[in-house]
Amino acid sequence: MSDTTAKTLQHRLDGPERAPLLVLGPALGTTWHMWDRQIPELTRNWRVLRFDLPGHGGSPAYSADSADAYAERLLATLDQLGIERFGYAGCSLGGAIGIQLALRAPQRVTSLALISSSPRFATADSWRQRGVVIRTNGLDPIARTTPDRWFTPGFAAAQPAIVEWAVQMVRTTDPGCYIAACEALASFDVKTSLDRIGVGTLVVAGAEDQVTPPAEARALVAGIPDARLAIVPGASHLTPVEQPGAVTDLLIRHFTTTWQDSAAGPPAPAPVISPVPPQASAVAELESGAAAALRTDAYDAGMKVRREVLGDAHVDRSLERADDFTEDFQNFVTRYAWGEVWTRTGVDRRTRSVITLTALVARGHLEELAFHIRAALRNGLTPAEIKEVLLQIAVYCGVPAANSAFAVAQRVIREETTPEDHRQPPEENAPHGN
C-alpha cells in the first residue's frame, strides 16, 4: 500500500517482485477491488499494480478532470516506483486512461487492453447532467441505479451481495471527485487520435452492455491499427466482475502474445485471438471554403466553451436551426461572446454565470434566462446559490422581475436535478438561445 500525494495515486502491488508489471485501471465509482478475482491467475506471471481514482476507496480527494490528468498521475506513481515499461488493462474510465497512456507515453506501454471502453463515452451533456444531479442530491440516486448500469438482470438477481457491494462503493465515493471524473468523461474524445496508438490492443465488450455497447468497441477496433475484439456473452458494463473467468483468460492470452518487450514478457505462448476486420469508416462532410474561413481560433475556442456551458444538445439545436439569414449571427455569437469574452481568465465561469443571470433578469429575457440557469448549474452553482443570486436581484432589479425569474429557475432546477430515470424528455420545439 502506498502513501498518496496530490501528484500520485493510491495503489497496491501483488505478485513476484521481478516479474514484468501489469497495471489494472478501475471504472468510475469502483475501487481496485473490482479486479480481485483476476489477481490469483495474473500474479502467476506478472507483478500487478492496481490503483484507486482520487476520492475512491478512501483515497485522498485530489480530484482530476481529464483522462490525461489521471494518466499523468499514474505515470508519476510508476516513476516513484522506478518502473519504466508496463502493460495496461483498464475498464471504462480506466480504459480512457489507458488510451491516454498509449498516446502520451507510447514508449512505456508494452501492450494494452480496453474493457467496456469507447472513443467517446455517451455525450458531454449526459455526464455534466450527472454532475448537476450529484451537486443537488448527493451520490445516493446514482448509487441506487448503479446495478442497472453495471450488471445484467440475471446476475443482479443471483448475486445480491455483489450488487450491495457495488452500491456501497459508489455511495462512499467523494462527490467532488466523482463529479470531476464525470467531467473527464465529458471531455474525452479520441476518435481522431486512435490511429496513433502503436501497441497491440485487445478490446473487450460485454454483449449486453448498454453503457458502452459493442458498437463502441467496434469503433475502437476500427480506429486502432493493431486491435482485436472479444465480445463476452452474459456480461454488461462491469465485465471483469460479472464474467471474471472469461476476462482473466482473455487478458492472459493477450498479454502473453503481444508483450513488446520480449526480454521482460512471460515466456509461455498462447493462441492468438482472431482479429476483427476494421469497419468501413464514414467520410466526414467537408465544409465550404466560406464556412471554413470563419473557423478562426476565436471561433474554435468559443465553440468549445459554448458547448461546455450550454451543452451539446442545446448548441446542436441552435446550429441546426440556423439558415442563410441567421448563420452569420450564430458565427458572430460564437466568436465574440463565447470566444472573446467567456474565454477570458479575469473571472471564473461561476462568476460569469452570476453576472449573466443578473443581466438577463434585469432586461426581462426569460427565455435566455432558462438556458443560463442550466449553464449556471453546469458551471458549478448550486440551487441554493442561484436562489441567493435571485434574492439579491430582487433588491436591485425589482420584485416583479425576480418573481418571474424565480418561476423560471424553479422549473429548470427541478428538471435538471431530477435523477435520470425520473426525468421527462425535453420538448422538441423548445426555444433556443445563445
One Martini backbone bead per residue (centre of mass of N, CA, C, O) as a GRO file, in nm:
protein
  434
    1MET     BB    1   0.098   0.034   0.020
    2SER     BB    2   0.049   0.374  -0.032
    3ASP     BB    3   0.149   0.690  -0.036
    4THR     BB    4  -0.044   0.987  -0.104
    5THR     BB    5  -0.046   1.233  -0.340
    6ALA     BB    6  -0.143   1.472  -0.567
    7LYS     BB    7   0.060   1.321  -0.798
    8THR     BB    8  -0.060   1.051  -0.702
    9LEU     BB    9  -0.161   0.706  -0.646
   10GLN     BB   10  -0.339   0.485  -0.500
   11HIS     BB   11  -0.184   0.161  -0.426
   12ARG     BB   12  -0.123  -0.188  -0.540
   13LEU     BB   13   0.088  -0.479  -0.488
   14ASP     BB   14   0.125  -0.788  -0.680
   15GLY     BB   15   0.355  -1.028  -0.685
   16PRO     BB   16   0.637  -1.069  -0.834
   17GLU     BB   17   0.903  -0.851  -0.825
   18ARG     BB   18   1.048  -0.952  -1.118
   19ALA     BB   19   0.811  -0.908  -1.276
   20PRO     BB   20   0.621  -0.791  -1.496
   21LEU     BB   21   0.417  -0.513  -1.543
   22LEU     BB   22   0.066  -0.483  -1.446
   23VAL     BB   23  -0.201  -0.262  -1.511
   24LEU     BB   24  -0.509  -0.175  -1.330
   25GLY     BB   25  -0.806  -0.008  -1.426
   26PRO     BB   26  -1.075   0.166  -1.316
   27ALA     BB   27  -1.390   0.246  -1.268
   28LEU     BB   28  -1.631   0.444  -1.211
   29GLY     BB   29  -1.697   0.395  -0.859
   30THR     BB   30  -1.449   0.224  -0.804
   31THR     BB   31  -1.212  -0.011  -0.704
   32TRP     BB   32  -0.953  -0.236  -0.698
   33HIS     BB   33  -1.161  -0.474  -0.623
   34MET     BB   34  -1.269  -0.536  -0.917
   35TRP     BB   35  -0.987  -0.733  -0.954
   36ASP     BB   36  -0.970  -0.977  -0.752
   37ARG     BB   37  -1.040  -1.230  -0.957
   38GLN     BB   38  -0.759  -1.189  -1.127
   39ILE     BB   39  -0.505  -1.216  -0.942
   40PRO     BB   40  -0.422  -1.519  -0.910
   41GLU     BB   41  -0.346  -1.553  -1.220
   42LEU     BB   42  -0.173  -1.298  -1.293
   43THR     BB   43   0.053  -1.352  -1.058
   44ARG     BB   44   0.216  -1.580  -1.202
   45ASN     BB   45   0.357  -1.354  -1.431
   46TRP     BB   46   0.283  -1.088  -1.264
   47ARG     BB   47   0.310  -0.764  -1.167
   48VAL     BB   48   0.045  -0.604  -0.987
   49LEU     BB   49  -0.118  -0.290  -1.045
   50ARG     BB   50  -0.337  -0.108  -0.838
   51PHE     BB   51  -0.584   0.163  -0.851
   52ASP     BB   52  -0.713   0.464  -0.728
   53LEU     BB   53  -0.917   0.700  -0.749
   54PRO     BB   54  -0.992   0.990  -0.654
   55GLY     BB   55  -1.208   0.941  -0.378
   56HIS     BB   56  -1.159   0.632  -0.384
   57GLY     BB   57  -1.138   0.406  -0.136
   58GLY     BB   58  -1.008   0.646   0.056
   59SER     BB   59  -0.877   0.835  -0.118
   60PRO     BB   60  -0.759   1.117  -0.184
   61ALA     BB   61  -0.922   1.437  -0.283
   62TYR     BB   62  -0.753   1.474  -0.576
   63SER     BB   63  -0.877   1.598  -0.830
   64ALA     BB   64  -0.970   1.512  -1.176
   65ASP     BB   65  -1.072   1.636  -1.530
   66SER     BB   66  -0.891   1.411  -1.689
   67ALA     BB   67  -0.743   1.150  -1.843
   68ASP     BB   68  -0.461   1.282  -1.857
   69ALA     BB   69  -0.433   1.339  -1.551
   70TYR     BB   70  -0.439   1.045  -1.466
   71ALA     BB   71  -0.198   0.953  -1.635
   72GLU     BB   72   0.008   1.139  -1.499
   73ARG     BB   73  -0.022   1.013  -1.214
   74LEU     BB   74   0.057   0.727  -1.291
   75LEU     BB   75   0.340   0.793  -1.395
   76ALA     BB   76   0.438   0.910  -1.123
   77THR     BB   77   0.402   0.647  -0.968
   78LEU     BB   78   0.599   0.477  -1.143
   79ASP     BB   79   0.843   0.655  -1.099
   80GLN     BB   80   0.855   0.617  -0.790
   81LEU     BB   81   0.901   0.290  -0.846
   82GLY     BB   82   1.092   0.249  -1.109
   83ILE     BB   83   0.893   0.230  -1.366
   84GLU     BB   84   0.887   0.206  -1.719
   85ARG     BB   85   0.744  -0.067  -1.809
   86PHE     BB   86   0.403  -0.160  -1.926
   87GLY     BB   87   0.104  -0.300  -1.882
   88TYR     BB   88  -0.253  -0.242  -1.982
   89ALA     BB   89  -0.573  -0.245  -1.798
   90GLY     BB   90  -0.909  -0.109  -1.866
   91CYS     BB   91  -1.219   0.017  -1.725
   92SER     BB   92  -1.358   0.250  -1.887
   93LEU     BB   93  -1.204   0.494  -1.750
   94GLY     BB   94  -0.955   0.309  -1.753
   95GLY     BB   95  -0.948   0.305  -2.065
   96ALA     BB   96  -0.900   0.605  -2.112
   97ILE     BB   97  -0.629   0.605  -1.969
   98GLY     BB   98  -0.492   0.404  -2.161
   99ILE     BB   99  -0.507   0.577  -2.413
  100GLN     BB  100  -0.341   0.814  -2.297
  101LEU     BB  101  -0.085   0.650  -2.251
  102ALA     BB  102  -0.042   0.563  -2.552
  103LEU     BB  103  -0.016   0.871  -2.642
  104ARG     BB  104   0.189   0.993  -2.423
  105ALA     BB  105   0.362   0.690  -2.363
  106PRO     BB  106   0.450   0.468  -2.592
  107GLN     BB  107   0.737   0.364  -2.474
  108ARG     BB  108   0.589   0.225  -2.203
  109VAL     BB  109   0.378   0.059  -2.359
  110THR     BB  110   0.345  -0.286  -2.435
  111SER     BB  111   0.027  -0.327  -2.368
  112LEU     BB  112  -0.338  -0.338  -2.447
  113ALA     BB  113  -0.655  -0.308  -2.256
  114LEU     BB  114  -1.008  -0.261  -2.343
  115ILE     BB  115  -1.287  -0.218  -2.122
  116SER     BB  116  -1.572  -0.082  -2.164
  117SER     BB  117  -1.515   0.112  -2.415
  118SER     BB  118  -1.443   0.442  -2.574
  119PRO     BB  119  -1.391   0.723  -2.774
  120ARG     BB  120  -1.690   0.812  -2.659
  121PHE     BB  121  -1.886   0.886  -2.378
  122ALA     BB  122  -2.143   0.956  -2.489
  123THR     BB  123  -2.227   1.267  -2.359
  124ALA     BB  124  -2.149   1.559  -2.221
  125ASP     BB  125  -2.427   1.621  -2.104
  126SER     BB  126  -2.470   1.362  -1.934
  127TRP     BB  127  -2.231   1.414  -1.737
  128ARG     BB  128  -2.311   1.701  -1.642
  129GLN     BB  129  -2.586   1.617  -1.536
  130ARG     BB  130  -2.479   1.432  -1.316
  131GLY     BB  131  -2.340   1.659  -1.159
  132VAL     BB  132  -2.598   1.812  -1.088
  133VAL     BB  133  -2.735   1.587  -0.926
  134ILE     BB  134  -2.511   1.558  -0.711
  135ARG     BB  135  -2.509   1.849  -0.598
  136THR     BB  136  -2.815   1.814  -0.500
  137ASN     BB  137  -2.839   1.478  -0.400
  138GLY     BB  138  -2.601   1.328  -0.432
  139LEU     BB  139  -2.504   0.976  -0.464
  140ASP     BB  140  -2.754   0.795  -0.415
  141PRO     BB  141  -2.903   0.784  -0.694
  142ILE     BB  142  -2.660   0.662  -0.842
  143ALA     BB  143  -2.617   0.410  -0.665
  144ARG     BB  144  -2.905   0.278  -0.706
  145THR     BB  145  -2.851   0.256  -1.040
  146THR     BB  146  -2.593   0.086  -1.087
  147PRO     BB  147  -2.685  -0.211  -1.144
  148ASP     BB  148  -2.824  -0.143  -1.420
  149ARG     BB  149  -2.541  -0.061  -1.558
  150TRP     BB  150  -2.339  -0.311  -1.470
  151PHE     BB  151  -2.570  -0.540  -1.480
  152THR     BB  152  -2.740  -0.804  -1.526
  153PRO     BB  153  -3.033  -0.920  -1.412
  154GLY     BB  154  -2.939  -1.209  -1.340
  155PHE     BB  155  -2.695  -1.131  -1.168
  156ALA     BB  156  -2.838  -0.943  -0.963
  157ALA     BB  157  -3.026  -1.171  -0.853
  158ALA     BB  158  -2.783  -1.384  -0.779
  159GLN     BB  159  -2.590  -1.119  -0.654
  160PRO     BB  160  -2.655  -0.929  -0.389
  161ALA     BB  161  -2.376  -0.873  -0.262
  162ILE     BB  162  -2.247  -0.734  -0.510
  163VAL     BB  163  -2.455  -0.515  -0.540
  164GLU     BB  164  -2.407  -0.383  -0.263
  165TRP     BB  165  -2.110  -0.325  -0.308
  166ALA     BB  166  -2.154  -0.129  -0.544
  167VAL     BB  167  -2.327   0.079  -0.399
  168GLN     BB  168  -2.117   0.146  -0.173
  169MET     BB  169  -1.890   0.247  -0.348
  170VAL     BB  170  -2.041   0.494  -0.457
  171ARG     BB  171  -2.148   0.621  -0.189
  172THR     BB  172  -1.827   0.654  -0.076
  173THR     BB  173  -1.765   0.862  -0.268
  174ASP     BB  174  -1.641   1.150  -0.362
  175PRO     BB  175  -1.829   1.387  -0.510
  176GLY     BB  176  -1.614   1.574  -0.640
  177CYS     BB  177  -1.458   1.339  -0.783
  178TYR     BB  178  -1.694   1.233  -0.946
  179ILE     BB  179  -1.750   1.493  -1.104
  180ALA     BB  180  -1.467   1.512  -1.230
  181ALA     BB  181  -1.493   1.241  -1.381
  182CYS     BB  182  -1.730   1.331  -1.554
  183GLU     BB  183  -1.566   1.553  -1.696
  184ALA     BB  184  -1.363   1.361  -1.823
  185LEU     BB  185  -1.580   1.214  -1.998
  186ALA     BB  186  -1.693   1.466  -2.143
  187SER     BB  187  -1.392   1.540  -2.278
  188PHE     BB  188  -1.373   1.265  -2.413
  189ASP     BB  189  -1.200   1.251  -2.745
  190VAL     BB  190  -1.036   0.998  -2.980
  191LYS     BB  191  -1.118   0.948  -3.278
  192THR     BB  192  -0.857   1.107  -3.420
  193SER     BB  193  -0.619   0.923  -3.242
  194LEU     BB  194  -0.615   0.607  -3.276
  195ASP     BB  195  -0.386   0.581  -3.508
  196ARG     BB  196  -0.147   0.635  -3.276
  197ILE     BB  197  -0.173   0.350  -3.178
  198GLY     BB  198   0.128   0.122  -3.144
  199VAL     BB  199  -0.022  -0.113  -2.983
  200GLY     BB  200  -0.132  -0.395  -2.876
  201THR     BB  201  -0.498  -0.449  -2.883
  202LEU     BB  202  -0.760  -0.515  -2.657
  203VAL     BB  203  -1.117  -0.551  -2.705
  204VAL     BB  204  -1.379  -0.542  -2.456
  205ALA     BB  205  -1.724  -0.668  -2.453
  206GLY     BB  206  -2.039  -0.664  -2.347
  207ALA     BB  207  -2.319  -0.791  -2.492
  208GLU     BB  208  -2.515  -0.615  -2.260
  209ASP     BB  209  -2.405  -0.334  -2.295
  210GLN     BB  210  -2.546   0.003  -2.247
  211VAL     BB  211  -2.310   0.207  -2.206
  212THR     BB  212  -2.090   0.024  -2.389
  213PRO     BB  213  -2.143  -0.093  -2.661
  214PRO     BB  214  -2.016  -0.292  -2.909
  215ALA     BB  215  -1.997  -0.054  -3.110
  216GLU     BB  216  -1.767   0.090  -2.952
  217ALA     BB  217  -1.559  -0.134  -2.986
  218ARG     BB  218  -1.554  -0.127  -3.297
  219ALA     BB  219  -1.447   0.162  -3.314
  220LEU     BB  220  -1.174   0.097  -3.190
  221VAL     BB  221  -1.085  -0.122  -3.391
  222ALA     BB  222  -1.104   0.061  -3.645
  223GLY     BB  223  -0.880   0.280  -3.529
  224ILE     BB  224  -0.681   0.060  -3.435
  225PRO     BB  225  -0.438  -0.100  -3.598
  226ASP     BB  226  -0.372  -0.325  -3.341
  227ALA     BB  227  -0.677  -0.476  -3.313
  228ARG     BB  228  -0.893  -0.669  -3.095
  229LEU     BB  229  -1.198  -0.864  -3.053
  230ALA     BB  230  -1.416  -0.921  -2.755
  231ILE     BB  231  -1.716  -1.094  -2.679
  232VAL     BB  232  -1.910  -1.117  -2.379
  233PRO     BB  233  -2.122  -1.317  -2.260
  234GLY     BB  234  -2.326  -1.224  -2.002
  235ALA     BB  235  -2.252  -0.902  -2.015
  236SER     BB  236  -2.189  -0.594  -1.907
  237HIS     BB  237  -1.999  -0.336  -1.791
  238LEU     BB  238  -1.871  -0.511  -1.540
  239THR     BB  239  -1.706  -0.763  -1.662
  240PRO     BB  240  -1.485  -0.856  -1.445
  241VAL     BB  241  -1.718  -0.928  -1.238
  242GLU     BB  242  -1.928  -1.100  -1.405
  243GLN     BB  243  -1.668  -1.233  -1.598
  244PRO     BB  244  -1.381  -1.330  -1.476
  245GLY     BB  245  -1.278  -1.574  -1.641
  246ALA     BB  246  -1.291  -1.455  -1.927
  247VAL     BB  247  -1.111  -1.206  -1.874
  248THR     BB  248  -0.860  -1.350  -1.776
  249ASP     BB  249  -0.807  -1.516  -2.031
  250LEU     BB  250  -0.780  -1.278  -2.227
  251LEU     BB  251  -0.541  -1.138  -2.085
  252ILE     BB  252  -0.335  -1.363  -2.094
  253ARG     BB  253  -0.327  -1.403  -2.400
  254HIS     BB  254  -0.261  -1.116  -2.480
  255PHE     BB  255   0.000  -1.054  -2.304
  256THR     BB  256   0.164  -1.301  -2.406
  257THR     BB  257   0.152  -1.218  -2.734
  258THR     BB  258   0.214  -0.873  -2.719
  259TRP     BB  259   0.464  -0.829  -2.575
  260GLN     BB  260   0.730  -0.612  -2.666
  261ASP     BB  261   0.914  -0.716  -2.423
  262SER     BB  262   1.066  -1.013  -2.438
  263ALA     BB  263   1.257  -1.008  -2.187
  264ALA     BB  264   0.996  -0.946  -1.981
  265GLY     BB  265   0.810  -1.149  -2.075
  266PRO     BB  266   0.622  -1.404  -2.081
  267PRO     BB  267   0.694  -1.726  -2.216
  268ALA     BB  268   0.414  -1.827  -2.281
  269PRO     BB  269   0.230  -1.927  -2.526
  270ALA     BB  270  -0.067  -1.826  -2.720
  271PRO     BB  271  -0.347  -1.788  -2.857
  272VAL     BB  272  -0.477  -1.606  -3.114
  273ILE     BB  273  -0.690  -1.361  -3.161
  274SER     BB  274  -0.906  -1.291  -3.386
  275PRO     BB  275  -0.940  -1.057  -3.604
  276VAL     BB  276  -1.121  -0.767  -3.681
  277PRO     BB  277  -1.246  -0.612  -3.925
  278PRO     BB  278  -1.256  -0.318  -4.028
  279GLN     BB  279  -1.460  -0.068  -4.043
  280ALA     BB  280  -1.623   0.143  -4.220
  281SER     BB  281  -1.554   0.468  -4.270
  282ALA     BB  282  -1.669   0.769  -4.239
  283VAL     BB  283  -1.732   1.056  -4.431
  284ALA     BB  284  -1.675   1.369  -4.391
  285GLU     BB  285  -1.821   1.665  -4.422
  286LEU     BB  286  -1.744   1.930  -4.612
  287GLU     BB  287  -1.672   2.246  -4.602
  288SER     BB  288  -1.689   2.536  -4.708
  289GLY     BB  289  -1.476   2.789  -4.766
  290ALA     BB  290  -1.639   3.006  -4.612
  291ALA     BB  291  -1.678   2.850  -4.349
  292ALA     BB  292  -1.378   2.786  -4.292
  293ALA     BB  293  -1.286   3.088  -4.262
  294LEU     BB  294  -1.448   3.115  -3.976
  295ARG     BB  295  -1.237   2.906  -3.832
  296THR     BB  296  -1.116   3.037  -3.591
  297ASP     BB  297  -0.980   3.049  -3.291
  298ALA     BB  298  -1.226   3.191  -3.163
  299TYR     BB  299  -1.433   2.990  -3.260
  300ASP     BB  300  -1.321   2.729  -3.137
  301ALA     BB  301  -1.314   2.830  -2.846
  302GLY     BB  302  -1.613   2.912  -2.834
  303MET     BB  303  -1.740   2.636  -2.895
  304LYS     BB  304  -1.627   2.491  -2.653
  305VAL     BB  305  -1.758   2.671  -2.434
  306ARG     BB  306  -2.050   2.662  -2.529
  307ARG     BB  307  -2.078   2.353  -2.484
  308GLU     BB  308  -1.996   2.343  -2.182
  309VAL     BB  309  -2.227   2.541  -2.083
  310LEU     BB  310  -2.496   2.458  -2.269
  311GLY     BB  311  -2.453   2.217  -2.448
  312ASP     BB  312  -2.479   2.012  -2.712
  313ALA     BB  313  -2.784   2.004  -2.770
  314HIS     BB  314  -2.831   2.309  -2.779
  315VAL     BB  315  -2.622   2.385  -2.997
  316ASP     BB  316  -2.724   2.197  -3.218
  317ARG     BB  317  -3.001   2.329  -3.246
  318SER     BB  318  -2.904   2.611  -3.324
  319LEU     BB  319  -2.744   2.522  -3.581
  320GLU     BB  320  -2.976   2.371  -3.731
  321ARG     BB  321  -3.163   2.645  -3.742
  322ALA     BB  322  -2.980   2.762  -3.923
  323ASP     BB  323  -2.948   3.002  -4.184
  324ASP     BB  324  -2.877   3.240  -4.409
  325PHE     BB  325  -2.982   3.460  -4.204
  326THR     BB  326  -2.835   3.333  -3.912
  327GLU     BB  327  -2.538   3.232  -3.944
  328ASP     BB  328  -2.372   3.489  -3.882
  329PHE     BB  329  -2.477   3.520  -3.593
  330GLN     BB  330  -2.369   3.253  -3.481
  331ASN     BB  331  -2.072   3.321  -3.538
  332PHE     BB  332  -2.062   3.581  -3.372
  333VAL     BB  333  -2.132   3.460  -3.096
  334THR     BB  334  -1.901   3.256  -3.083
  335ARG     BB  335  -1.664   3.458  -3.115
  336TYR     BB  336  -1.742   3.690  -2.913
  337ALA     BB  337  -1.881   3.580  -2.656
  338TRP     BB  338  -1.720   3.295  -2.633
  339GLY     BB  339  -1.419   3.361  -2.755
  340GLU     BB  340  -1.367   3.666  -2.601
  341VAL     BB  341  -1.515   3.643  -2.308
  342TRP     BB  342  -1.554   3.351  -2.178
  343THR     BB  343  -1.226   3.301  -2.208
  344ARG     BB  344  -1.157   3.475  -1.992
  345THR     BB  345  -0.949   3.503  -1.676
  346GLY     BB  346  -1.059   3.719  -1.468
  347VAL     BB  347  -1.305   3.522  -1.440
  348ASP     BB  348  -1.506   3.284  -1.360
  349ARG     BB  349  -1.781   3.098  -1.452
  350ARG     BB  350  -1.953   3.145  -1.207
  351THR     BB  351  -1.943   3.454  -1.223
  352ARG     BB  352  -2.055   3.479  -1.509
  353SER     BB  353  -2.329   3.359  -1.435
  354VAL     BB  354  -2.417   3.574  -1.236
  355ILE     BB  355  -2.406   3.810  -1.434
  356THR     BB  356  -2.601   3.692  -1.646
  357LEU     BB  357  -2.852   3.663  -1.470
  358THR     BB  358  -2.880   3.960  -1.396
  359ALA     BB  359  -2.911   4.074  -1.686
  360LEU     BB  360  -3.159   3.904  -1.776
  361VAL     BB  361  -3.354   3.999  -1.557
  362ALA     BB  362  -3.333   4.307  -1.601
  363ARG     BB  363  -3.434   4.262  -1.922
  364GLY     BB  364  -3.645   4.009  -1.946
  365HIS     BB  365  -3.486   3.732  -2.046
  366LEU     BB  366  -3.635   3.435  -1.993
  367GLU     BB  367  -3.538   3.235  -2.207
  368GLU     BB  368  -3.237   3.279  -2.155
  369LEU     BB  369  -3.246   3.215  -1.852
  370ALA     BB  370  -3.292   2.911  -1.873
  371PHE     BB  371  -3.020   2.841  -2.005
  372HIS     BB  372  -2.845   2.986  -1.768
  373ILE     BB  373  -2.930   2.802  -1.541
  374ARG     BB  374  -2.806   2.551  -1.659
  375ALA     BB  375  -2.523   2.669  -1.684
  376ALA     BB  376  -2.480   2.727  -1.382
  377LEU     BB  377  -2.488   2.433  -1.295
  378ARG     BB  378  -2.244   2.347  -1.475
  379ASN     BB  379  -2.055   2.578  -1.329
  380GLY     BB  380  -2.136   2.504  -0.998
  381LEU     BB  381  -2.398   2.600  -0.915
  382THR     BB  382  -2.633   2.599  -0.681
  383PRO     BB  383  -2.954   2.632  -0.596
  384ALA     BB  384  -2.889   2.807  -0.346
  385GLU     BB  385  -2.719   3.018  -0.503
  386ILE     BB  386  -2.936   3.106  -0.703
  387LYS     BB  387  -3.129   3.214  -0.493
  388GLU     BB  388  -2.939   3.438  -0.390
  389VAL     BB  389  -2.920   3.589  -0.655
  390LEU     BB  390  -3.229   3.651  -0.682
  391LEU     BB  391  -3.253   3.811  -0.419
  392GLN     BB  392  -3.056   4.032  -0.502
  393ILE     BB  393  -3.213   4.117  -0.756
  394ALA     BB  394  -3.473   4.211  -0.612
  395VAL     BB  395  -3.344   4.467  -0.488
  396TYR     BB  396  -3.219   4.598  -0.781
  397CYS     BB  397  -3.465   4.498  -1.006
  398GLY     BB  398  -3.711   4.378  -0.870
  399VAL     BB  399  -3.977   4.181  -0.787
  400PRO     BB  400  -4.113   4.107  -1.059
  401ALA     BB  401  -3.857   4.001  -1.195
  402ALA     BB  402  -3.790   3.787  -0.976
  403ASN     BB  403  -4.051   3.628  -0.991
  404SER     BB  404  -4.011   3.527  -1.280
  405ALA     BB  405  -3.732   3.399  -1.227
  406PHE     BB  406  -3.817   3.190  -1.015
  407ALA     BB  407  -4.003   3.027  -1.202
  408VAL     BB  408  -3.784   2.943  -1.400
  409ALA     BB  409  -3.580   2.820  -1.199
  410GLN     BB  410  -3.763   2.607  -1.073
  411ARG     BB  411  -3.808   2.444  -1.332
  412VAL     BB  412  -3.513   2.387  -1.413
  413ILE     BB  413  -3.410   2.259  -1.150
  414ARG     BB  414  -3.606   2.025  -1.151
  415GLU     BB  415  -3.510   1.903  -1.418
  416GLU     BB  416  -3.188   1.888  -1.358
  417THR     BB  417  -3.219   1.730  -1.057
  418THR     BB  418  -3.339   1.489  -1.181
  419PRO     BB  419  -3.314   1.187  -1.209
  420GLU     BB  420  -3.291   1.014  -1.501
  421ASP     BB  421  -3.531   0.794  -1.439
  422HIS     BB  422  -3.745   1.069  -1.388
  423ARG     BB  423  -3.723   1.208  -1.658
  424GLN     BB  424  -3.830   1.421  -1.892
  425PRO     BB  425  -3.851   1.486  -2.203
  426PRO     BB  426  -3.772   1.709  -2.420
  427GLU     BB  427  -3.873   1.956  -2.612
  428GLU     BB  428  -3.854   1.992  -2.952
  429ASN     BB  429  -3.976   2.314  -2.955
  430ALA     BB  430  -3.778   2.456  -2.805
  431PRO     BB  431  -3.624   2.719  -2.741
  432HIS     BB  432  -3.332   2.912  -2.853
  433GLY     BB  433  -3.013   3.007  -2.748
  434ASN     BB  434  -2.672   3.169  -2.666
   0.00000   0.00000   0.00000
